[in-house]
Amino acid sequence: MKVVKRLMKLAAKVPVYYITGNHDEALRRYSPAKLGKLQLIDRLDITLDGQRYWFFHGDIFDASTRHAKWVAKLGGLGYDLLIRFNDIVNRMLTLMGRQRMSFSARIKKSVKRAVAYIGDFEQTAAEVAIHEGYQYVVCGHIHQPQLRTIANEKGSVRYMNSGDWIEHMSALEFNDGEWRIHYHKATPMKRASKSTALMMEELIEAA
């Protein structure tokens, strides 16, 4: 409720777009909807400073969320349980004066298939955006903070992923004419400056 109240408070001053994803799919039956300056949508096409932006959650590229709803729901339940257990462990670590840790992030980074999926997701999102004539594509879903340029034979696009507020405590921020990934000071994750492609190669070699 605190998040909803905060959004409503912001919407009284500036436009706020709530973009639906697979974890709040039930809201999609009401999309698009508008309440003052608060808008519920599935995707946002907008032009900023002459540049075309495509904002969306990203689950449209995930076969499990599109074609096997029960698999997606089971996976979501397991993820939620893992996060809750992780929260309990981190509270104990904090009391012991030790560094917090992310179970899900470690699991994702230790599996070749997961690493390859991240790369495929980013490449697919970028190629679709280039084909549709966007200069920026902004999404989430895979929980991997990223801000880089992806190119192919047809052009290039600025790919941006906001990460999340569970594992990485990250968000995208536009300030002074530039985009950057903003991390909350409490995040246990390291500020990685390497591209996802480079991290993928290193993880695959180490696996």
C-alpha positions in Angstrom: 0.0 0.0 0.0 2.9 2.4 0.7 4.0 2.0 -3.0 0.5 2.7 -4.2 0.1 5.7 -2.0 3.5 7.0 -3.2 2.5 6.5 -6.9 -0.8 8.3 -6.3 1.0 11.2 -4.7 3.4 11.5 -7.6 0.6 11.2 -10.1 -0.9 14.4 -8.6 2.1 16.3 -9.8 3.5 14.4 -12.9 2.4 11.7 -15.3 3.0 8.2 -13.9 2.9 5.1 -16.0 2.4 1.7 -14.4 3.6 -0.9 -16.9 2.2 -4.4 -16.3 4.4 -7.5 -16.2 4.0 -11.3 -15.6 3.9 -10.9 -11.8 0.9 -8.6 -12.0 -0.7 -10.1 -15.1 -4.2 -9.9 -13.5 -4.0 -6.1 -14.0 -3.7 -6.5 -17.8 -7.5 -7.2 -18.1 -8.0 -3.5 -17.0 -5.2 -2.1 -19.3 -5.2 0.5 -20.6 -6.8 2.5 -17.9 -6.3 6.1 -16.6 -6.9 7.7 -13.3 -5.9 11.3 -13.5 -2.2 11.4 -14.4 -1.8 7.7 -13.4 -2.0 5.4 -16.3 -2.1 1.6 -16.4 -0.6 0.2 -19.6 1.1 -2.8 -21.1 3.7 -0.8 -23.1 4.7 2.8 -23.6 5.8 4.3 -26.9 7.1 7.8 -26.3 9.4 10.4 -27.9 11.9 12.2 -25.7 14.3 14.8 -27.1 13.6 13.6 -30.6 14.4 10.0 -29.7 11.9 7.1 -29.9 11.5 5.0 -26.7 9.9 1.6 -26.2 9.1 0.8 -22.6 7.7 -2.6 -21.7 8.2 -5.3 -19.0 9.8 -8.0 -21.2 7.8 -11.2 -20.5 6.5 -11.2 -24.1 9.9 -12.8 -25.0 9.5 -15.5 -22.4 8.0 -18.7 -23.8 7.0 -20.0 -20.3 4.9 -16.9 -19.5 3.3 -16.9 -22.9 2.6 -20.5 -23.6 2.8 -22.4 -20.2 1.0 -20.3 -17.6 1.2 -23.0 -14.9 5.0 -23.3 -15.4 5.4 -19.5 -15.0 3.2 -19.5 -11.9 5.1 -22.4 -10.3 8.4 -20.7 -11.1 7.1 -17.4 -9.7 6.0 -19.2 -6.5 9.4 -20.8 -6.1 11.1 -17.5 -6.7 9.0 -15.8 -4.1 9.8 -18.5 -1.5 13.5 -18.2 -2.3 13.4 -14.4 -1.8 11.6 -14.8 1.5 14.1 -17.4 2.8 16.9 -15.1 1.5 15.5 -12.2 3.5 15.5 -14.3 6.7 19.1 -15.4 6.1 20.2 -11.8 5.3 18.7 -10.6 8.6 20.7 -13.1 10.5 23.8 -12.2 8.5 23.2 -8.5 9.3 22.9 -9.3 13.0 26.2 -11.2 12.8 27.8 -8.2 11.1 28.4 -10.1 7.9 27.7 -9.1 4.3 24.3 -9.7 2.8 23.9 -12.1 -0.1 21.5 -12.9 -2.9 20.7 -16.6 -3.5 18.8 -16.1 -6.7 21.5 -13.9 -8.2 24.1 -16.6 -7.4 21.9 -19.4 -8.9 21.4 -17.4 -12.1 25.0 -16.6 -12.5 26.1 -20.2 -12.0 23.9 -21.8 -14.7 25.0 -21.7 -18.3 21.5 -21.8 -19.6 20.4 -18.9 -17.5 23.4 -16.8 -18.6 22.7 -17.7 -22.3 19.0 -16.7 -21.8 20.0 -13.3 -20.5 22.1 -12.7 -23.6 19.3 -14.0 -25.9 16.7 -11.8 -24.2 18.8 -8.6 -24.6 19.7 -9.4 -28.2 16.0 -10.2 -29.1 14.7 -7.0 -27.5 17.4 -4.9 -29.2 16.8 -6.4 -32.7 13.0 -5.9 -32.4 13.5 -2.3 -31.3 15.9 -1.7 -34.2 13.5 -3.2 -36.7 10.7 -1.0 -35.4 12.8 2.2 -35.6 13.4 2.8 -31.9 16.5 4.5 -30.5 16.0 3.2 -27.0 14.4 0.0 -25.6 13.7 -0.1 -21.8 12.6 -3.2 -20.0 13.0 -5.4 -16.9 11.8 -9.0 -16.4 15.2 -10.7 -16.3 16.3 -8.6 -13.3 19.7 -7.7 -14.8 20.6 -4.0 -14.6 22.1 -3.0 -17.9 22.8 0.1 -20.0 24.6 -0.5 -23.3 24.4 -0.1 -27.1 23.5 -3.2 -29.1 24.0 -3.2 -32.9 23.4 -5.4 -35.8 23.6 -5.0 -39.6 20.4 -2.9 -39.6 21.4 -0.4 -37.0 21.8 0.1 -33.3 19.8 0.8 -30.2 20.4 1.8 -26.6 19.3 -1.2 -24.5 18.4 -0.4 -20.9 17.2 -2.7 -18.1 16.2 -1.4 -14.7 17.1 -4.5 -12.7 14.9 -4.8 -9.6 14.3 -3.7 -6.0 14.8 -7.2 -4.6 18.2 -8.5 -5.6 20.0 -5.5 -7.1 18.1 -2.6 -5.5 18.6 -0.8 -8.9 16.6 1.6 -11.1 17.2 3.6 -14.2 17.5 7.4 -13.7 17.5 10.2 -16.2 19.4 13.2 -15.0 21.2 16.2 -16.7 20.3 14.7 -20.1 21.9 11.3 -19.4 20.6 7.9 -18.4 22.4 5.9 -15.7 21.7 2.9 -13.4 21.1 4.1 -9.9 21.8 1.7 -7.0 20.4 2.1 -3.6 23.1 2.4 -1.0 21.9 -0.7 0.8 22.5 -3.0 -2.2 24.8 -6.0 -1.5 25.5 -6.3 -5.3 28.8 -5.1 -6.7 28.7 -2.2 -9.2 29.7 -4.1 -12.3 30.9 -2.0 -15.2 31.4 -5.0 -17.5 28.9 -5.6 -20.3 26.5 -8.5 -20.0 28.2 -10.1 -23.0 31.6 -10.0 -21.3 30.2 -11.4 -18.1 28.5 -14.2 -20.0 31.8 -15.2 -21.6 33.6 -15.3 -18.3 30.9 -17.2 -16.6 30.7 -19.8 -19.4 34.4 -20.3 -19.3 34.4 -20.7 -15.5 31.4 -23.1 -15.5 
